[in-house]
C-alpha cells in the first residue's frame, strides 16, 4: 500500500501556525525532501529544541541554496552556545540578504551580540523592528519589541522592559502561533521577579504554564520551572527550591539545554554554599564548569561568594572586582552593582573598613538610582549575609544617608529578615527575639502550642531540668496541675514538629530530667547577641537584636531577667560607643547611636534629649523636626 503524505500546502500552513508537531509527523524520516521541505523540517526541530536533530536538515537546505535555512542555522548556532560562530555566520549572510530574511537575521544577530556583551546589539534589533514595521508586519515587529524588552531587562532597565512588554503582549496574544507569546510571558515573569512583584510573577507564570502545556513544549517547561525556582527562593520556600533545582539540572542536561542547566547548577551551588555544604557546592560548580567553557557573570559572582564563605575573603575580593569590571564593560548594571556590593562585604570580612566604606558607598549610590523593588531584588539573594555590614553602615555618619537613600527604610535591618535560608544541616535555630520560631535543617517547624518555643529555649539554656523547675520559671502563676498538663502538651508538640528524639528524658522516675539530644546543634539568637556584645561587635549585635525575648511569654520572672540581661548588655555597649563619639566630637555618629538606643529603649528620655541637642548641631531641619515630633509622642 502506498504511504500517504500530508500535502505540501498543509505542511506550510501547519508550520506558519506553529504546529511543529504536525510538521515533524509529516516530514521526519520522509525521503527525497527538497530544499524548502528540509528548511521547514530543520526550523521545526530547532523551535522545539531538538538541537541534536535540526543541524543536518538545516545544513542540507542551506547547501541547496535555501536562504531561510541559512538564517536559522545561525540561530541554531546561537541557541547551542556557539556564539562566535553565529556572529561570523550572520555577518557573512547580512552582506547580501534583503527583505524579511535580512530583518530576521538582524534580529538574531542582535540577540547573539547581546549574549556575548558586544556593541551593536540594540542597534541591530532596532533596525530589524523598523524593517518589519515598514513591511507592515506588526506581528514580527511585536516579537522584536519583546526581544528588545529582554535586552533592556538584561541591562537592568526594567521600567523600559515593562513598557515594551506591555506594547508587545497584546499583539502577540492575537497570533494563532502562541510560542512568541509564551517567550514574552517568560520575559515578563523575569522582569516581575527582578522588581519584587512575586504575586504578579506567579500569575504570569501560571498563564505561561497553560500556554506551554497546550503546546506540549517540554523545552519551555524547563524554562518556566527555572523561573518557578526563582520565585521559591525569593518567597522563602527553600526546601522546594533545592528539590526543584536538582530535578531541573538533571532534566535540562538530558534535553541538552545549556542555559537552563547553567541556571540550575549555578543556583544550586550557591544555595549549598550558603548552608555550609561547601564540598557539595564545589562538586556542583564542577559539573557546571564541565558543561560550559565560559561562565556567565552570575556564575562568577557565585564562585566569588563560595570562596568568601570558605574563608578566603581576599581571594573573593579580587574575583568580585574582576566580575564588576567585566559587567561594566558589558553594560550589565545589575550584575555590576551586585558584584560591587559583595566586594564591599568581602572587604568588611577582612576588617578593612576603609576599603569597605569606599566600595559600599559607591554600591549604595548605584542602588539609590534604581527603583525600590529592583534594589531589593538586587540585594535580596545575599541580604542575610550582608545584614551585619549594613548595620555597620547604619551607624556610620558617611554611609547612613546613602543607606537610607538606597533602601529607603533601613528599619528592616532590625526585625523582619528571615534566617532560614542560611541554616546548615542538622541544626536547630531557635528565634526568640521579636518572634518565636524554630527551624530544623532550614525548614520552619510548625508549633501548635503557644509555649513550645519557650520550653525548647529553656531546655537549651538549662539542660537536665525537671518538669517542676520548667513550669515554675515559665508559668509561675498557673495552677500546678494545669501547668504540668500544659508542659506535657509542649513536649509532645516539640517532638511532633521537630522529631521524636529531640527531647530526652533521664533520671529518677519520680523526678525525671529533660534535656535536648546531643545530636542537635542548637543556635539561640539571644545568645548570639550576647556573644557579639562580648566581642565588641556592636553593629552586628544591633543587627541581630530583633526585639523582645520570647514576646509571647508573660508573667515569667525568668523571661524578664533574660530580657533585662540582653537589653542591658546591648544598651551598655551602645552607650559606651556614644560616649566615645561625643568625646571625639563625632556628633553625627552620636545622633545615629542615640537613634539605635531609642529603638531598643524608647523610654530613655536622657538619650532622647541628647539626640535632639546633637541633631540641632549637625542635622537638617527635617530631621530635627522628626526628632521633636518623636519626643512629643513619647512624652504624651
Secondary structure as GFF3:
##gff-version 3
##sequence-region A 1 636
A	DSSP	alpha_helix	8	16	.	.	.	ID=ss1
A	DSSP	alpha_helix	20	27	.	.	.	ID=ss2
A	DSSP	alpha_helix	35	47	.	.	.	ID=ss3
A	DSSP	alpha_helix	51	63	.	.	.	ID=ss4
A	DSSP	alpha_helix	67	79	.	.	.	ID=ss5
A	DSSP	alpha_helix	83	94	.	.	.	ID=ss6
A	DSSP	alpha_helix	99	116	.	.	.	ID=ss7
A	DSSP	alpha_helix	121	134	.	.	.	ID=ss8
A	DSSP	alpha_helix	138	154	.	.	.	ID=ss9
A	DSSP	alpha_helix	158	173	.	.	.	ID=ss10
A	DSSP	alpha_helix	179	194	.	.	.	ID=ss11
A	DSSP	alpha_helix	198	215	.	.	.	ID=ss12
A	DSSP	alpha_helix	218	235	.	.	.	ID=ss13
A	DSSP	alpha_helix	238	255	.	.	.	ID=ss14
A	DSSP	alpha_helix	258	274	.	.	.	ID=ss15
A	DSSP	alpha_helix	278	291	.	.	.	ID=ss16
A	DSSP	alpha_helix	297	309	.	.	.	ID=ss17
A	DSSP	alpha_helix	313	330	.	.	.	ID=ss18
A	DSSP	alpha_helix	333	349	.	.	.	ID=ss19
A	DSSP	alpha_helix	353	368	.	.	.	ID=ss20
A	DSSP	alpha_helix	372	380	.	.	.	ID=ss21
A	DSSP	alpha_helix	383	394	.	.	.	ID=ss22
A	DSSP	alpha_helix	397	407	.	.	.	ID=ss23
A	DSSP	three_ten_helix	410	414	.	.	.	ID=ss24
A	DSSP	three_ten_helix	420	422	.	.	.	ID=ss25
A	DSSP	beta_strand	427	431	.	.	.	ID=ss26
A	DSSP	beta_strand	437	440	.	.	.	ID=ss27
A	DSSP	beta_strand	443	444	.	.	.	ID=ss28
A	DSSP	alpha_helix	452	461	.	.	.	ID=ss29
A	DSSP	beta_strand	465	466	.	.	.	ID=ss30
A	DSSP	alpha_helix	467	474	.	.	.	ID=ss31
A	DSSP	alpha_helix	480	498	.	.	.	ID=ss32
A	DSSP	beta_strand	503	506	.	.	.	ID=ss33
A	DSSP	beta_strand	513	516	.	.	.	ID=ss34
A	DSSP	beta_strand	521	524	.	.	.	ID=ss35
A	DSSP	alpha_helix	525	534	.	.	.	ID=ss36
A	DSSP	alpha_helix	538	544	.	.	.	ID=ss37
A	DSSP	alpha_helix	557	583	.	.	.	ID=ss38
A	DSSP	alpha_helix	587	600	.	.	.	ID=ss39
A	DSSP	alpha_helix	605	618	.	.	.	ID=ss40
A	DSSP	alpha_helix	621	635	.	.	.	ID=ss41
###
